[in-house]
């Protein structure tokens, strides 16, 4: 995913990887659009910690999008299309 997002390669948006914010490390974040992208494995399914973390980040006006590892590896174009659609939202 980083290979596709880095150096403004993806629609000229600047993403940072493993960016610290408050007490959290964000997988990928575009501060300009306030979008956080999390790539998760099955251990995150129905995670109460993730829900609490997302609530804190949403209170800071971030939108959090989560994608499964398998989707990123097997269907990267679909994941990127979804991210692009979210970046286009106001």
Secondary structure as GFF3:
##gff-version 3
##sequence-region A 1 90
A	DSSP	alpha_helix	2	5	.	.	.	ID=ss1
A	DSSP	three_ten_helix	6	8	.	.	.	ID=ss2
A	DSSP	beta_strand	16	21	.	.	.	ID=ss3
A	DSSP	beta_strand	24	30	.	.	.	ID=ss4
A	DSSP	beta_strand	35	40	.	.	.	ID=ss5
A	DSSP	three_ten_helix	42	44	.	.	.	ID=ss6
A	DSSP	alpha_helix	48	59	.	.	.	ID=ss7
A	DSSP	beta_strand	63	68	.	.	.	ID=ss8
A	DSSP	alpha_helix	69	74	.	.	.	ID=ss9
A	DSSP	alpha_helix	76	88	.	.	.	ID=ss10
###
